[in-house]
Amino acid sequence: MSIPELCQRLQEAWVSRVISESTWGYPLVGALHVLAFAVFGGTFLIPYLRNDTRWLRLSGLFLVVLTGVLLFAAGAVGYYESTAFRIKVVLLALLAVNAIVHQPHRMKLHYAISLALWVAVIFASRGIAYF
């Protein structure tokens, strides 16, 4: 099965159709996605939350991934064809690589790269709606 066929099947799944065909499904999942991103990102940006709330960070990450998958499933065919979406996926892969290979003695560089990549992900995400 090819990737476009897989995307078509995913888009036709019942949960995808519930989200894409309802009045509030897609906007609600999209809003939860942004809120989860704010929770996840906020745990890194607010210094006193860094060490105390690992569970909050992991919960935010879980919700970002879950809502992102649901948003993708609701329009998988269109997203697969979107250049901005493909750029976003590459940027997310680079974020994962950066998280895996960072070196403790180069933390400032690691944080700078992470921040730049996250900003690029946000811009690519917004580009999906227009390109």
Secondary structure, DSSP 8 states (H G I E B T S, - for coil): --HHHHHHHHHHSHHHHHHHHSTTHHHHHHHHHHHHHHHHHHHHHSGGGTTT-HHHHHHHHHHHHHHHHHHHHHTHHHHHH-HHHHHHHHHHHHHHHHHHH--GGGHHHHHHHHHHHHHHHHHHHHHHTT-
